[in-house]
Amino acid sequence: MLGLFRSDVRSGAWCAAGLVAVFLLLFLVMPVAWVFYTAFVNADGSPTIGHFVAFFSQPLMQEAFFNSLYVAVMSTVFASLIAVPLAYFTVRFQFRGAALIQTLGVLPLIMPPFVGAVALQLIFGRSGSINLLLNDYFGFTVPLMDGLSGVIFVESIHYFPFVLMNLTLALRNIDGAMEEAAMNLGCRGWRLFWRVIFPLALPGFVAGASLVFVKVFDDLGTPLVLGTTNMLAPQAYLRITQVGLEDPLGYVTSVIMIAFSIAAMSLSARMLKGKDFSTIQKGGGAIQRRVLSPAGSLLAYGWIGLVMLLVLSPHIGVLLLSFGNVWSFSPLPDAYTLAHYATVFQDAGSMIGNTMLYCGLAAGLDVVLGTTIAYLLLRTRLPVRHWLDVIATASLAVPGLVLAIGYLRFFKGVMVPGTEVLLTSTWVMIMLAYAVRRLPYALRSCVAALQQIHVSLEEAAESVGATKARTIRRVVVPLMAGGILAGFVTSFITAAVELSATIMLTTSQSQAPMSYGIYLYMQSVAGRGPGAALGVLAIVVVALGTYISHVVVERTSSRFVARPVEDQEGEASLSFGAVPAKI
């Protein structure tokens, strides 16, 4: 009987692994493999490297390659210059508002970078608010938003929270005894930070910096909005949309983007290989907060205030633009109106609903897949479980633009079953692209949540007669609610601001989400007001989706909990009914 039970469990695990593998194969592996295949074959199917030779022989493509590399590296440098002092000050020293500062520091992530690009142009551009005031009062201007410098400026402000969040966590986990020992030996100030504290926090910094590099290298929306097309992502987009799906240089560009994304992640892992960053104490033994001197407080608050103004400037600019009637060659809008919001609700109301639908389904699919892979990885011995984890995580290195190109190529000519509608012309492809691109976020959250659940809780449930499926549904999933919620929220928020895949897969106005609508509005000066209004609504939708997901998950987890009860003989067992949660 026990052998039969174990056989059923193993069969169920293999079935779940098979379904996950089929999904990853169809919607990640094969489309990306098709991109690689097309880049290395001629029209007759014969293998060749001629397409790569042609790519690097064209001056425009050479320029695009080096520009993308330069922008990604410099954006990572400037993002680090913003994030490292911010993380160090808020973790290392005692002063008011540290938690608020760290919260505000994450705000750029909930705004699409291409929306922030327009706002920063109005504030820091050649004819923006800052340069107009500088020219009037001091007679000079600062070319922050010109050419590649503008892309670097926007990307640095938008993506520095990746470094901030990872470095803050790493600094908090450092054993305070290490710092005290260094200080007892006379190591203080800059030398203490550079020789002791920062090296111990290096894993967090490298993780955040590699994410910034990958995100910037693959970004499409910001260069397009700023009119900078001599970069890899815009060139791949223009080649596919203007020349056609048969153009090999578009696929060569896509392969190079994937190769550098993987290289950046591999290099970050190699930098830390063979080095020990572990400490004995964490949490309560972390770096001790010290009191700043009056001069130090002035400098710290001054720096943090400047950074916060810079960080919040895109949000302020978008809000002003959404209400501004005319904003041109003046520090502030000449007049204010609600007409832009009226235009958005009249012409783009369906985009809000589409965004909620696509992102909600994608995030839901991500947590289902993430929970399944996490359970197979940590609770079974299937030989394929590690490969599922690797393949799902690898989607992080696949740019949204490349994945969309792969979908258009791989599913070319495929019809929706029972209809004469092309699969690539439906909104389902947009949703699937969102889900595949955001799967690593949900997966890591689910793995972390399951790692904190001891297997004895499942064994106790099964010992009193619960099947494996019932145990997972009534014990494991409710206990994983926090991780599932984190994965859902992260997937939802990041999908809501996705443009690279959206711009390639959207085929009609009726299926367009908000990110696509914002991009269309921002293409003309006359439409920037409604585009900013739609951007503000996008931020509201992200916040609303986050709040609703919190409410739904918490209510679900509170309805079904596993808690010990006593049977009639006084022996402890587990109840799997609907038991009100008690605090």
N, C-alpha and C positions, 0 to 999 in steps of 0.2 A: 504493500500500500504506500509506504514511504517512497519507494523507488518510483512508483507511478506519479506521485505528487511532484517529485524532483524532475521527472521527465516532462510533466506539464509546464512547470516553471521554466525549464530550459527551452522548451518549444516556444513559450510566450516571449522569452528574451530574444530568441533568434528571429521571431516574427517582427518584434519591435525594431530590432537592429536592421532587418531587411527593409522595412518601410522607410526608416531614416536614410538608409543607404540609397534607396531608389530616389528619394527626394533630392539628396545631395548630388547624385549622379546626373539627374535630369536638369536641375536648375542651377548647378554650380560647376561641376566638373566638365560635363560635355560642352556647355556653351563656351567656357574659357578655353578648353582644349581645341575647339573649333576655331577660335581666334588664333591660337598658336599654329594650327594646321594651315590656315589660310595664309599666314605670314611666311610660311616656308615652302609653299608650292606654287608652281606656275598655273596658268589657266587650264592646261591639259592634265594637271595633277602630278606632274613630275617635280621632285624635290629641288629646291634652289635656295641660295642665300643672296640671290641677286636683288631682291627687294630691300634687304638691309644695306647692300652696297649703294643702291639708288637713293636710299634715305640719307645716308651720311655723305653722299656726293652733292646733295642740294644745299646751298648756303642757308636757305630759310629753315630747313629741318635741323641743320647744325646749330643755328642760332636758337631755335626753339628748345633743343635739347639742353644746351648750356644755360639758357635763361631759366628753365624750370629747375635745374640743379642749383643754380645761384639763388633763386628766390626761396627754394625749400631750405637751403642751408642758412641763409641770412634771416629768414623768418624764425627758424629754430633758435638762432643766436639771440635775436631781439626778444622773442618770447621768454627765453631763459633770463635775460636781463630784467624783465618785468617781474617774472614769477619768483626767482630765487630770493631777492631781498624781501619780497612780500611774505613768502613762506617763512623765512628766517625770523623776521621781526615779529610776526604774529605767534610763532611757536616759542621763540627763545626769550622774549621780553614781556613784562607785565605792562599793559596799558589798556585803556578802555576801548571797547569796540572791536576787539580782535575777531570775535565770532561774526559780527556784522560784516567786517571787511572780507573775511573768507567767503561769506555767503555772496556778497556783491561781486566777488572775483569770479564766480562761476556763471554769472548772468550772460556773458557773451555767447555761451554755448546754446542758449535757447533762441538766438536770433540767427537767421540765415546770413552767412558772411557777405553774400552779394547785396543784401539789403543794407547791411552796415557800410558797405563800400560806397553806396550812394550818399548816405548820411555823412560819412567822413569827407566825401568830396565837397559837400556843401559847407562843412565846417573848416576843413584843412586844405581844400583845393586851392588852385591858383587864384580863383576869385571867391574863395570861401570866407567865412566870418573871421577866422584868425588872421589870414593874410591881408584882408581889407583893413583890419584894425592896426596890424603891424605897419602896413604901408602908410596909413594916415598919420600915425603917431611917431613912427621911427624911420620911415622911408625905405624899408626893405621887406622882402617876403621870404618864406621858407617853402621850398619845392617838395613837400612831403608826399604829395599825391601825383607826381609826374612819373609816367612810365612804370618801370618795374619797381621803383621806390614806393609807389602807391599800393601795388599788390603786396609788397613786403609789409608795409605799415598796417594794412587791413588784416592780413593773415596773422600777423604777430598779436594784434589785439584780440582777435577772435579765438585763437587756439592756445594762448598761454595758459588758460585754466587747466589743460592737461598736465603741464609741468607743475603748476601750483598744487593741484590735488594730490598727485603722486608724491611730490617732494614733502608736502605737509605731513602726510601719513608716515613717510620714512623718517622724518625728523622726530616725530612723536614717539617712535619706537626705539630710538637710540637710548642705550643705557646711560643714565646720568653719571655713573661712576667713571665712565671713560673721560667725560669732560672734566670732572673734578680731579682725576689723576693728572691730566694734561696741565691743568691750572696749577696744581701743586708743584709741577716741574717748571713753572714759569712761562707756559705757553698761553698767551692771551690775545684778545683782539682779532685782527685779521688772520694772524698765524694760527690761532686756535680753530677758526672756522675752516680755513683752507687745508690744514694738515690733519684735523681730527673729525670735526662735525660733518663737513661736506663729503669726505671719502666714505664715512659710514652710511650716509644717506644717498650714495651714488646709485644704487639700484632704482630708487624711486625717481631720481632725476633722469636716468637713462630711459626708463620706461616712458616717462612723459615726453621727453625730447624726441624719441623715435616716433611716437604717435603724431607729434606736430609735423615732423618731416614728411611722413607718409600722407597725412591729410593735405598738406600744402602742395606737395608734388602732384597729387591727383586732382586738386580742385579745378573745377571748370567754370563755375558761376562767377567768381570774383574777377578773373581776367577778362571774361566776356563783357561784364557790366562796365569795367573800367576801360574797355576798348583795347586791351593788350592781348593780341592774338598770336604773337610770336613766342608761344609756349607750347609744350607738348599736348596738354589736354585740349586747349582750343583748336590746335591743328588736327588732332584726331577727330574731333567733332566736325570741323569744317570739311575735312576730306570725305567723311562718310556721308554727310548731309548734302554736300555740293557735288562731289564727284560720283558718289554712289557706293553701295555695299560691295561692289566688285573691286574697288580701289585697294590695292595691296598695301599702300603706304599707311592707310588708316589702321590696318591690323599690325603693321610693324611698329607704329607709334604705341599701340595698345600693349604689345609685348614688352617694349622697353619700359613702359610705366609699371607693369607688373613686376618686371625684373628688378627695378630699383626699389620698389616697395618691399619686396622680399629681401633684397640686399640690406636695406636699412634695418629691418627687424632682425636679420641674422647678425649684422654687425653689432647691434646693441647687446645681443646675447653673448657674442664672442668677447666683447669688452669686459664682461663680468665673469667669464669662464675661468675657473681655477682660482678665484679670489674668495675670501671668506669675509662676509659683512655681518655675521651674526654677533649678537650680544647676549649676555646672560639674563639681564632684566629688561622687561618692556612694560609699557603702561605706566604704573606708578613710579617706576624707576627711570622715567624718560628725562630728557633735558630739563633742568630746573629753570623756571622762569626767573629772570633777574630784573631789577628795577633800573630803568634808564635814568641817566643824569639829566638835568634840565636842558643842557645843550643837545644831548642825544635824543631826548624826547622831541625837541623842536625839529631836528633833522629827520627823525623817523616819521613824525606826523606830516611834515612837509612832503617827504617822498611819497608816503602812502596817499596823501590827499591828491597829489599830482597824478599818481597812477589811477586812482579811483575816478578822477575827472576824465582821464583818457579812456578808461574802460567803459564808463557810462556815456561817453560822448555819442557813440552810435545810437543808443537808445533815445537819448535826448534829441538828436538830430532827426531820427525817424518820427518821433512824436510831434516835433514842431512841423516837420514837412507834411505830416498827415492832416494837420489843421491849417497849414499855411495856404493862403490864397495865391500869393506870388512871393517866391523867394529866389531872387536873382540879383547879384551884385550888391547885396546888403547883408549886414551881420545877422539880422533876424528877418523873418517873413514880414512883408509890408502890411498884410491883413490876415485875419483868421476866419475860417469857415468850416462848416460841417458837410459841405457839398461832396468832398472826396469820399466820405463814409457812405453817403447816399448813393453815389455812383457804384461803390463796391457792392452794397447790398442789392442794388438793382441789377447789376451786370454779372457779378461774380458770386452770388449767393450759393450756387451749387458747388463751388470750389471748397467752401468750408465743410460741407457735408462729405464731399469726396475725400478730403484730407482725414476727417475723423474715421471714415470707413476703411480706407486703405491702411492707415497707420494702426488702427485698432485691430484689424485682421492680421496684419503683419506682425505686430507685437504679440498677439495671442498665439499665432503659429510659432513664433520664436520661443515662447516660454514652454509650449508643448514639446517642441523638439529639444529645447535645452534641458527640460526636466527628464525626458527620455534618455538622452545621451548621458546626462549626469548619473542617472540610476544605473545604466549599463556599465558605465565607467567605474563606479565605486561599489556596486553591489553584485556584479557578476564577474565571471572569469572568461567571458567570450573573447576569443583571440582577435576579433575585429574591433573591439571597443575603443582601443587607442587610435586606430585609424579613423574612426568616426569623429573623435575629438580633434584630431589633427586637421582633417578635411574641413570640418565646420569652422575651426579657428582660422584656417587659411583664407577664408573669404574676407578677412580683415585686410589682406594685402591686395585684394582685387578692387580696383577703382570702379565706382558706379558706372562711369562711362563705358569702361571695357566690358562689364557684365551686360549692359544694355546692348552693346554692339554684338556680343556673343548671342544674346537672345534673338536679335533680329536676323542673325546669320543662321543659327542652329534651327530655329523654328520657322524659317522662311518657307512659306507655302503650306504650313500646317493649319488645318481647319479645326474649328471648335466642333467636337463630335455632334452630329445631327443637324448641323447648320452649314451655311456657305460663308461664314465669317472667319477671317484670318485670326488665328490665336494672337499674333503680334499686334493686332489692332484693338485688343480688348484691354480693359483696365486691370484684368487679372495679372497681366505681365508686370504692370507697375507695382502691384501689391507684392508679387513674388520677389521682385528685385529688392524691394524694401526689406522683406523678411530675410532673404539670403545675406544681404549686406549687414544687417543688424544682429544676426544670429550669434556671433561671438560674444556680444555684450550680455545677452540673456543667458547664454551657456555658462559663462564664468560666474554669473550671479547664482545660478542654480547649483553649480558644482560647489561653490563656497557654502551655500545653505545646507546642502546634503552632507557635507563634510562635518557639520556641527551636530548632526543627528546620529546618536549612537545606534548601532545595529541591534542592540538588545531590545530597544523599543519595538522593532519589527518582529523580533523573535518572540517577545511576550505576546504580541497580538496573534501570531500564528499558533502559539501554544494553546490558546483558548479557542481555536477553531476558525479563525479568520483566514480566508484564502489570500494568496499573494496579491491578487488584484484589489481585494477589499482592503488589505493592509496599506497598500500604496495610496488608495483613494481616501481612506478615512484616517490614516495616521501620518504617512510620509508627506503627502501634499499639504495638509494643514500646517504641519510643523515647518514646511519649507515656504510658507506664505510670504515671509519677509523677503527671501531671495527671489521668489517668483515676482513679487511686486517690484523689486528693484530692477529686475530684468525687463519687465513689461514697460515700466516708466522710461528706462533708458532707451529701449528700442523705439518706443512711441515718439519720444522727444526728438531723437536724432533722425527718424524717418520723416517727421513733419517738415524738416528743413532740407531734405534731400533734393538736389536739383540735377546732378549729373545724369543719373538714370532716368529721372522724370522727363527731362528735356528731349531725350532720345525716344522714349516709349509712348509719350502722349501723342495721340493721333487726331484728337478732336477736342473742341472747346468743352463739350459736355462731360468728358472724363478727366479734365484737367484738375489737379489739386492746387492748393494755395501757392506752393512754391513756384509752380509753372506760371500761374497768374501774376505773381509778383514780378517774375522775370519779364513777362510780356509788357507789363505796365512800365517797368523801368527802362525799356528800350527807347522811350521818347520823353523829352522834357515835359510835355503836356500831360503825360500819364504818370509822372513820378508822385504826384499827390495821392491819387488813388492807389498806386503801388505801395506807398508808405502806409496808407490806411489799412491795406490788406496785410502788410507786414505787422502792424500793431495787432490786428485780429489774429494773425498766426501765433504771435506770442501768447495772446489770451487763450487760444485753442490749446496750445501746449500746456499752459498752466491748468486749464479746465480739465484736460485729459488726465493730467497727473493727479489732480484732486479726485476725480471720479474713480480712477483706478485704485487709489488709496481706500476709498469708501467701500468699493465692491469687494476687494480682496479681504479687508478687515472684517466685513460683515460675513463673508463666506467662511473665513477661518474661525469666527466666533460661534458659528452655528454648529460646526462639527469639530469636536475635540476629543482626544483620547485621554481619559483620566482614570485612575485606579478606583475601583469600587469594591465593596465586600459582598460576597454571595451569602446565601443563607447559612453556610457552614463557617462563615467568618474568614474564608480564604480570599486573598486579594486576586482580582482579575481585572481585565480591561473592558470598559464599556465603549461600544462603537455607535451608540445612538446619537440623536441630536441632543447634546448636552449644553446648556447655557454656559458660556465661559465665565469664570469668576476670577476677579482680580484680588 
